[in-house]
Amino acid sequence: MIRLVALLGNIGREYAGNRHNAGWMVAEAWPALAGISWQEKFRGLVASIDVAGEKVCVIKPGTFMNESGASVGPAMKFYKLEIGELLVVHDELELPFGVIGFKQGGGLGGHNGLRSVEAHLGSRDFNRFRIGIGRPEHKDIAGYVLADFKGEERRILEERVLPMASTALSLCLDEGFDAAFKRYGKFDTTRD
C-alpha cells in the first residue's frame, strides 16, 4: 500500500506554471487534497488523507527540485516506511506531453529530483507516477523544464491531464499500485 505520496516541484511563485512543477500542479487539481490543511514539516508541506480508514501522507518538498530527497528522506524515516510504500509524482521528459503513467523503479532519466530522492533513500526502486512533458527539439533541457506550459498545452493540461492524473492517483491509493499500473501504466490523456 502507498503510504507517502511525494509531489515534486520547485518553490516560488515564479516556478508555479513551469513544466518541472507538474507534481505540484497535480496537488492543486487532485480533489482528494481539496480543503486539507498542510503543515510545515520535513522541509516541506505535509498533509494526510484518509483512504479506506488508513492514513496516507502527502508531501510537497519545500526545497528546490534538485534537493527533493532532503524532504522525502526524513519523512520516510519518521514514518518508518519501506521503499514500496512511497509514490513520487514528477514531470517526465521521456513521455510525450499528455501521457501519464506509473512506473516501478528504473532509471532516473537525468531528473535531478529523482536523483536526490535516490541519494537520500539509497535506492531507486521507489514507485513513480510520471506526467509527460515531452522532450524539446533543442538541447536546452533546463530552459525547457523551467518554462511555463503555454496556450494549447495549458488548456490540455487543465482539461485532460490533471483530471486524469487525479483519477489515476485515487485508483492507486484505493486499489493499490499494481491495479493502477495495469490501468495507467502509460496512458494518453489526449485520446478519447
Helices and strands as residue ranges (DSSP letters): E 4-7, G 13-15, G 19-21, H 22-29, G 31-33, E 39-41, E 44-51, E 54-61, G 65-67, H 69-78, G 83-85, E 86-92, E 99-104, H 112-121, E 127-132, H 141-145, H 151-156, I 157-161, H 162-175, H 177-184, E 187-188
